[in-house]
Amino acid sequence: MPVDWLVVGLGNPGSEYAYTPHNVGFEVAAELARRWDLPRARKKFAGLITDGRIMSAGVGGPRVAVLLPQTYMNDAGRSVGPARGALQADLDRVLVVHDEIDLPFGEIRARLGGGLAGHNGLKSLRRELGSPDFARVRIGVGRPDSTDPDIVAGYVLGRWRQDKNDVADLVQRAADVAERIVLGETQL
């Protein structure tokens, strides 16, 4: 069944990646599914997906699907491409929620299209979707004081260094931004 929006949370499957900066997209997407009272996710499209109408938006609220690719971040397009096709979502109605090391911790920015900033998950999506012109909510997780790839990887794949209340607030605020986009309250 076609959807008005396909919301994709980027992250890595497995408990070893839970509560890490790289998985903040998973956390925000899960929060949206909870807010929207969507059914329990099922395995499909090499991911976990749930869908339904946002009833809090009133009768005829937008039909949404929330997808957590289970392919690992660098291959997320392998999940998102088939889901987008099956759900008949327009490219500009694919909303990808992801971590962004080039934004300071706590900063959130939304945009349609743009560069990929070396983010391998976004590169995979561009490859499978044929274009980078999908919507994004970029969640600032900060970056370590190094450009060494191993140190950067250790930072985003390690546990949050920030206070858990600050992280919880970041997830809520990012979900607010994504929700306003889906409900048409914010234009990209």
Disulfide bonds with the S-S distance in Angstrom:
none
